[in-house]
Amino acid sequence: MKLIVGLGNPGLRYKNTKHNAGFWVIDKLASHLDVSLSKNTFDSQWNQCIYKGESIILAKPATFMNLSGRTVRNFINYFKIPLADVLIVFDEVALPLGVIRLRSCGTAGGHKGLASILDFLQDNHIARLRFGIDLPSRTEDLSDYVLSCFKNKEAIELAKDIVEVSKEAVLCWIADGISVAMNRYNRQRRESSDHE
């Protein structure tokens, strides 16, 4: 069994904000796999499906970002899922829009959602897919930036394109493992001249 958790904040207010990139990818996967995230337990909207013979759980925490670890721990404990079969998807300001990066382990790098997960699990050996959203300008507050939407049409289209690439990267991780997914997708980049 594989667990894929996309990070974000619940509610319509946050739906299209940059900080919800993880939710965007989970929604794209759910659509592709023809599954509705209709279950509301484990502090999460989620459901289970089969992909290439593998049982898959897709989940979006119903808590706010800084409590995401509770949801992940609930799933892992209930379904007895090894950490090697968990993938976390989230936004990353340290990467340009148009870039995704997969890693098999590491620190939270300042991301509060991932920090919560590592804290709850007391282990950093968890695969993650980071979705680049660009750094804010020098005059822009980080919290305000990640909780805002992309405004430029080109950036919006680029973000949609990278959601699709991220979906394919997750499917590759499920089928072929983290090393293959890293080799295939960490090199990819889409270009945009003006992201805001």
Summary of the structure (lengths in Angstrom):
residues: 196
radius of gyration: 15.4
end to end distance: 38.9
largest distance: 49.3
contacts: 658
relative contact order: 0.19
helix: 42%
strand: 22%
